[in-house]
Structure formats: structure tokens, C-alpha cells
Amino acid sequence: MSDLSAAFGVLTGHPPNLWQRRLYEGWFARGFAPDVLDLPTGLGKTAVMALWLIGRANGAALPRRLVYVVDRRAVVDQATELAERLARFAPAALPDQPPPTVSTLRGRHADNRRWLEDPAAPAIIVGTIDMIGSRLLFEGYGVSRGMRPFQAGLLGADSLFVLDEAHLCPPFEALLAAVSRDTARSATGDAAALPPPRLLSLSATGRSSGERDSAVFQLEEADCDDWTAQRLDAAKQLTLLDASGKTLALSLAAAARNRLAQAPGARLLVFAHSRADALKIADDLGAKDAPPIQLLTGERRVHERDQLAESLAALGFLNGADTQPSSGPAVLVATAAGEVGIDLDADHMVCDLVTVERMIQRLGRVNRSGGPGRIARVTVIVPPDLDADTRARLEAPLRALPPLPQGGPEDGPDGSRDASPGALVALRRDAAGLVRAATEQAPLHPPLDRATVEGWAMTALDDLPGRPAPAPWLRGWVKDEEPTATLLWRRHLPWHRRDGRGKAPTAAELEAFFAAAPPHLREGLEAPLEHIRRCLAARLKAARLPVDAPALVALSPARAVKGVWSVGELAAGIDRLWRRSGNGAGDLLVASAALGGLSASGHLDEKADADALPGTLDGGWDETVLAAIGYCVTGPEEDAPGEGWKLAHRFALPGTPDEDETEAPALSVWTLRRPGAAGRRGDPAIARRSQSLADHHGWTEAEARRLADALWNAAPTADRERWTRILTTAARLHDLGKDRALWQAAMAAPRPGRPFAKTEGGGNLRLLAGYRHEFGSLGDAGALLDLPDGEERDLVLHLIAAHHGHARPSIPPIDPDRPPSANAALAAEAALRFARLQRRLGPWALAGWEALLRAADQRASRRLDDGHDGKGHDGEGA
């Protein structure tokens, strides 16, 4: 058993406070978590990650995966920073346990896929609502259809979802609760092999605790140790003022100048209603000799948004940052993007009047740590266009805060209120009605029903009439919300050029190119579609590019091509083309970098200098960034990247008529070949060394058995033996279909030693003519399988057919060793088998079983890439 104080201290750098100890001893140490953790902002709720890790190390029956979900507007990835610290110090704190793997699905972090490598190992996954939620619903944004069930299966089983700032996203909280209930109801028979997920909501406003029958953990009087008391008593004097200028932006700027004059060395935080107001305020305050001004908005490219974190730390705005802050004054102007997911710690604040749950979040970003003699002055400006009823409703809870005395040097001005965290806790308790009335109404959202989930789960079908987009289940139907898309810039767009003329590529060429070099989170800027359209229209006029030059490629969230246009086509009728293509919410719009439209700070700017475009993924980003992303693009006149990069795709640009195709100019996509421990990309059948089919089956079966032993060692004997038999049998037979002459030839397998399961590549995949080796494996395994018809045989055969994402429900009925009629019957039965199993196990349990086999298969492949021969020593000279 690991001592809580010692382990927690090593993992986090400080001892647990009293509430953290009570949460651990009363819940995590017993294998449980409350439904809601309702604590004021700044008290260290993210420490639940450390408590979960210690609980698991001490044998508590907690889920193997902790999925920490943050709102998409979060800017500084402090949840990932804590998770990475836990992984780094876990060997010292918990020496008998494997450290958790850490993966992040947002911001500057490429998904390293380490959370997919070992379903039996502890893992922490940090992601946004959209990235986690879409994956859970089999509709993963930016995820290929083949990978979607793999990711849904691991998220939907044996996971603890920790939903940060749950009061901001009631629809997603309801979705996670519904998934937990659905999987819990299905957890019988073979589905019981995969425990249902659990949900822990974190909130600073209490809204979550009243919306479902919940076990709520709240602060008690006995929890108030010195550290907690200091934060609860952090002095914050709040004053409500009417707007003094013609507009809200002018009034906020005037109040900010006044506060800077009164506190000349302070760090001032200014919250604005909109991006446009934030820009006006920053411009107004940016006069000669003004202090440094930073701008924090959601409508900003992620690459520059990540760089902002370094500036905020240097200026002293980040609580607990390692950087020594500068001593001079500084200003941060922020929209709602600064309200969540960032430990801002300003000295004073100016903001507009908003709903009470947002006011609570904002107040948590000023004087966050408290301390003797530190008092934050908070000026709240009432918007001039606010109607009387709305004003009264929003002001009521703030006016119910305790008044502060006047007269002394540290007392508040006339009418100021105590807005400390302790006062806010009392306000929620004593004026609950006023707080509810001033809280924004949760958006309506559709219920989660099995029929809709089963539609999403048919991931092998590219098009399915009636399959809805998952957005309403993630965020609800938001009134008057403008649809947004993600805009990014590339210097090299796939486009045929010859003799000065341009020719658009086909949809197939585009999809192949963007499959190899997919739009990455780091290069994207999310903005309203109408704003993007206006900006592109302005840039088309300003850029003065040739009419046949490439301008824009529009992709759906699933990366299907929706449109591709030259400069001339787009300039001649952008409104008409925009409507015809059906560009909508969630689309990916890839613009030519030559158009410009991106400011140096990463904001969408119609007047930006096209010649001064910041770096892009295919031009200007340094090798460290590209290595983290894992792929890069070079043009025809550019040098190939250095050692470790492998050519993954060529988009030919026509040269002279007699030029050899392989020597013709091309756009080249390169992938970074990394060791297994850091993730792996590329064709899973291509490896550093060849591997026989028999060896690969043996290695995969051994990995499957290892997984079974780790996952089910405490299960009843009969269940453990059955589940192990299912998984290892599928592993032993899953690649039988590679024993075909055309597959061996297509993969350029050496003739001596055939059949091979892994080759070094260099073949011709067109020889396969649509053949899938899983389909061949399905037919071969059905003849060899020594199991009677029934549930166990069904599951084994489905796992074999689906181990690359097909047979959900369709798989190409092509096998040269069987007549077409037999192939058609085999494919039809595979579809019916999928339907039977999904009905019996539930969507997530079935996908979870598939994930176990896929993980075992991939682990066996990584062992080969790492130079391991499967016999306990390295295969290359060790």
C-alpha cells in the first residue's frame, strides 16, 4: 500500500489538503467516485487525477482509463501538464506500478495514440468535448472510419470521465450519464468483460448537483486547513457601475485605464463580450508607453494560441507557472476563452455583467491564490443596452453578496461587495433562488437512443441516410449560435499545374492527399462560417493571384471533399459556390497561404499582409513541432526532411511529356517513423523487418493472452476461461487471409519463407483489386474453427472480420479463392452477425472487444518494429 501523503507529495509537489484526503479515503480508496465534485474555483480539483492513480496503485477497483474532458475554449493545457507530471513522477511515487500513458486530443498535442496501445494499462486522456464526444459516439472528428470503433470501444468501457466545468456543458454531461446507463444495462454475459464507464462532474457553481440524482462531494467546515482557508478568504472587492461611454467596449476601456492609473504596477484582466469588443479595447489601451497587452480570444489559430501561454507566464498571469514573472504592469484582454481551463491569476479585473455562473468563473481568475495584504478590485460594467428586467435579474445575486465597509485604506468604495470564494459559497447556499434566476438556461438537447447510436456504430458505411451529426448531443441546440468551421492555411495545395495553367484534382486525389497529410489541430482556426466567407472574399480581391491558382478545398468533418476552387472560380461567385457546396458547421476549409487572412497573432484578419504569413505545417514550422505532429509536406523544389522520415504519398505535378513519372515534380508527404513507445503511423502491414504469418499469429496470441490475464484475473473462473478463449482464438486466426498469392505479391513479400504477415513494402497495392485479407481470414477461420454455432463462435468470427474496422456491417465480398456466390453469402452473414452481436452486447462492449484484438495485433507489430524477436531478446545482434 502506498501512503497517500508520500505518494501525493511526490506526484504533485505538495501534500494533499484535507478535502483531498477525505475524497480519497471516503471514495477513491474504496473503488468509487462521487457523481459531482462541487468546489470553488482554485481549490485544486484537477488533483482527482493523482487520487485516481494512487487508488489504482493501492488495488482499488477504479477504471483503467481516466478521460479528462475540458471545454473547447480552454487555452492553456494545464490538465495535460499535470497528467504528464504524474506520468513522470509515478515510478518514484508508486514504484510497483506501471506509470500511466498520457495522450491529448486537443491544442498543440498530436494524438500520440498511446492510449490505444495497451487496454490493460492505466492511461490518462485529455481532450475537448468535441474531440472526446465525437469519438465516443463512433463519429470521431478527424478519425478514419476504420479507427472509429477502436477509439469508441476503449472510451466506452473501463473509463472514468472527469468533466471539468460541467456547469458549462449540461448536454454533454447528460450524454455521458446516458452512455454510462446504457452500458451498465448491457453489462451481462460477454459484455461484462468490459466494465461500463463512470462519470465524475467537476463544478464551481453547483448547477450539476441539482440536475440528476447525484452523490455530491462538497466542502465541509472540517476541510478548511490553512491552504484552503487562504483561497476561500482571497479578498475580492466587487463594484457594479453603469457604462460611462457610448458603447460597452469604450466603457470597459475607460474603466481599465482608471484601474491602471490607481494600480500602476498591476496585472489587469479585462473581459469583453465579443472578439470585436476585445480588439477595440486592446487597440484603445495600446497607446504610447502602454504596458504590454495580450489578447486572448477563441477565434485564433491554435499554433499562436499555444505560444500565448509562454507570454502569459512571463507576464505573471499564470498561477503556479515556473517562469519568473516580470515586475511591471501588464494587461490581458480576453473573451469567454479566458473563463475556463486556465489558471489565470491577475491582480485586478474589469468586466461586463454576465450570467452568474460566468461571473463565478471570471472571479476565479483574479487573486486566485489569496494571501496577506492582497486585495483584488473588480469593476463590473453594466452594458448600456441591457433591458431593465435582465439587468435586475443578473445584478440580484451580486447585490446579495455581503457589503464591504468604507472608510479605511483597504476598505471597498461605496457599494462594493465581498466576492471572495467563501462569500460565493455562502451566496449559493443562502440565495439559491437568485442564483438560479441569474444562471443561463441550459440548451435543449436530444435524448440518446439506441437506434441513433447503432446508426453511428455502422462505421463501415460512408453514407447512411438519417445518420445525424453528433453536435446536438455534445453541446445541445444553442439559440442564435452561428455555425462555425475550421479554417487553415497550406502553402502547398494539391493542384495540377502545367504551362501556367491550373487544373483541379479529382475528389479521390484530394482525399488520398489529405488522408496522408490531414488537417491538424494546431493549424486550425475555428470561426463563424459567415466571418470566414467575408474574409475570403476580401482576400480574393486583395491578393492579386492568377485566376487558375488554387484557392480553397472544403472538407467535411469526415474529410470527404465538398468542394475545390481556383481563385477565379471563387472570386466569380463565392456566395453561390458557398451555398452549392453546403459548407456547414464542423467543416474543414483549407485555404491557400497565398491568400493570407491570418494576422501575426493568429487571428482571422481581412487586412493581414499575405507576404508576412506566419509559419504553416508545410512551410516555416520548426522540426520539433513537425516531429510532434508526425508528418510534413514538401514542394517539388524543396529538400526532403532528415533522417527518420519516410515518403508516404506523392501528388504528381505534370512535368515534360517525356519525363519519367517517378522523377516528375510532386508534392511529397512524409511520415515520421517512430519507435513503438512513441506511437506509430503508416500501413500496419509494412514494417522495418519482414515477419512470417506463423510468427505474427503466435506473437498476437501471446499479446492477447497477456491482455486477458491482466483484465480478467479477478473474474469468475468460467468467465475468465471463456473470454480468454474467445480473444486468443481470434488472435491465432485473424490474418489467415494474408496467405493468398495476390496479397503476398501486392506486399512484395520475399518468395522464400512465404506466407508473410509483415513485409518491408515496395509492392503494388493495386494488385489486391479490392481484396481485404480480413475477409479471406473470415472464410478460412470459419472452416477451421472448432466451435459450434452460437454466441462464442459468432464473437470470434466477428473479431476476425472487424480487426481493421470493416464488417460494421459491410465488408467487400472479394476473395479470389472462392466463387462470387460464396463470397456474397459470407459477407451477408458477417453483416447479420454484427447486428446480432450489437443487439446482445451493446455498441460499446462490441467495439471494446474489437479494440482488444486490434491492440494485441498492433502490440505484436510494434515488437517487430522495435527489433524484438519475440523470444526475450533483440533480433538484431543483441
Stockholm file with secondary structure:
# STOCKHOLM 1.0

chainA/1-878         MSDLSAAFGVLTGHPPNLWQRRLYEGWFARGFAPDVLDLPTGLGKTAVMALWLIGRANGAALPRRLVYVVDRRAVVDQATELAERLARFAPAALPDQPPPTVSTLRGRHADNRRWLEDPAAPAIIVGTIDMIGSRLLFEGYGVSRGMRPFQAGLLGADSLFVLDEAHLCPPFEALLAAVSRDTARSATGDAAALPPPRLLSLSATGRSSGERDSAVFQLEEADCDDWTAQRLDAAKQLTLLDASGKTLALSLAAAARNRLAQAPGARLLVFAHSRADALKIADDLGAKDAPPIQLLTGERRVHERDQLAESLAALGFLNGADTQPSSGPAVLVATAAGEVGIDLDADHMVCDLVTVERMIQRLGRVNRSGGPGRIARVTVIVPPDLDADTRARLEAPLRALPPLPQGGPEDGPDGSRDASPGALVALRRDAAGLVRAATEQAPLHPPLDRATVEGWAMTALDDLPGRPAPAPWLRGWVKDEEPTATLLWRRHLPWHRRDGRGKAPTAAELEAFFAAAPPHLREGLEAPLEHIRRCLAARLKAARLPVDAPALVALSPARAVKGVWSVGELAAGIDRLWRRSGNGAGDLLVASAALGGLSASGHLDEKADADALPGTLDGGWDETVLAAIGYCVTGPEEDAPGEGWKLAHRFALPGTPDEDETEAPALSVWTLRRPGAAGRRGDPAIARRSQSLADHHGWTEAEARRLADALWNAAPTADRERWTRILTTAARLHDLGKDRALWQAAMAAPRPGRPFAKTEGGGNLRLLAGYRHEFGSLGDAGALLDLPDGEERDLVLHLIAAHHGHARPSIPPIDPDRPPSANAALAAEAALRFARLQRRLGPWALAGWEALLRAADQRASRRLDDGHDGKGHDGEGA
#=GR chainA/1-878 SS CCCHHHHHHHHHSSCCCHHHHHHHHHTGGGTCCCSEEECCTTSCGGGHHHHHHHHHHTTCCCCSEEEEEECTTCCSCHHHHHHHHHHHHHHHHSTTSCCCEEEEEBTTBCCCCGGGTCTTSCEEEEEEHHHHHHHHTTCCTTCCTTTHHHHHHHHTSSEEEEETTGGGCHHHHHHHHHHHHHHHHHCSGGGGGSCCCEEEEEESSSTGGGSSSCCEEECCGGGCCHHHHHHHTCEEEEEEEECCSSSHHHHHHHHHHHHHHHSTTCEEEEECSSHHHHHHHHHHHCCTTCCCEEEECSSBCHHHHHHHHHHHHHHTCBTTCSSCCCSSCEEEEECGGGSSSCCBCBSEEEEECCCHHHHHHHHTTBSCSCCTTCEEEEEEEECTTCCHHHHHHHHHHHHTSCBCCCSSTTSCCTTCEECCHHHHHHHHHHCHHHHHHTSCCCCBCCCCCHHHHHHHHCTTCSCCTTCCCSHHHHHCBCTTCCCEEEEEEESCCCCEEETTEEECCCHHHHHHHHHHSCCCGGGCEEEEHHHHHHHHHHHHHHHCCCTTSEEEEEECTTCCEEEEEEHHHHHHHHHHHHHHHTCCTTCEEEEEGGGCCBCTTSBBCTTCCGGGCCCBTTBBCCHHHHHHHTEEEECTTSCCCCTTEEEEEEEECCCCTTSCGGGSCEEEEEEECCCGGGCCCSCTTBCSSCEEHHHHHHHHHHHHHHHHHHHHTTSCHHHHHHHHHHHHHHHHHTTGGGCSHHHHHHTTCCSTTCCEEEBCCCSCGGGGTTCCHHHHHHHHHHHHCCCCSSHHHHHHHHHHHTTTSCCSSCCCCCCTTSCHHHHHHHHHHHHHHHHHHHHHHCHHHHHHHHHHHHHHHHHHHHHHHTTBCSSSSBSSCC
#=GC SS_cons         CCCHHHHHHHHHSSCCCHHHHHHHHHTGGGTCCCSEEECCTTSCGGGHHHHHHHHHHTTCCCCSEEEEEECTTCCSCHHHHHHHHHHHHHHHHSTTSCCCEEEEEBTTBCCCCGGGTCTTSCEEEEEEHHHHHHHHTTCCTTCCTTTHHHHHHHHTSSEEEEETTGGGCHHHHHHHHHHHHHHHHHCSGGGGGSCCCEEEEEESSSTGGGSSSCCEEECCGGGCCHHHHHHHTCEEEEEEEECCSSSHHHHHHHHHHHHHHHSTTCEEEEECSSHHHHHHHHHHHCCTTCCCEEEECSSBCHHHHHHHHHHHHHHTCBTTCSSCCCSSCEEEEECGGGSSSCCBCBSEEEEECCCHHHHHHHHTTBSCSCCTTCEEEEEEEECTTCCHHHHHHHHHHHHTSCBCCCSSTTSCCTTCEECCHHHHHHHHHHCHHHHHHTSCCCCBCCCCCHHHHHHHHCTTCSCCTTCCCSHHHHHCBCTTCCCEEEEEEESCCCCEEETTEEECCCHHHHHHHHHHSCCCGGGCEEEEHHHHHHHHHHHHHHHCCCTTSEEEEEECTTCCEEEEEEHHHHHHHHHHHHHHHTCCTTCEEEEEGGGCCBCTTSBBCTTCCGGGCCCBTTBBCCHHHHHHHTEEEECTTSCCCCTTEEEEEEEECCCCTTSCGGGSCEEEEEEECCCGGGCCCSCTTBCSSCEEHHHHHHHHHHHHHHHHHHHHTTSCHHHHHHHHHHHHHHHHHTTGGGCSHHHHHHTTCCSTTCCEEEBCCCSCGGGGTTCCHHHHHHHHHHHHCCCCSSHHHHHHHHHHHTTTSCCSSCCCCCCTTSCHHHHHHHHHHHHHHHHHHHHHHCHHHHHHHHHHHHHHHHHHHHHHHTTBCSSSSBSSCC
//
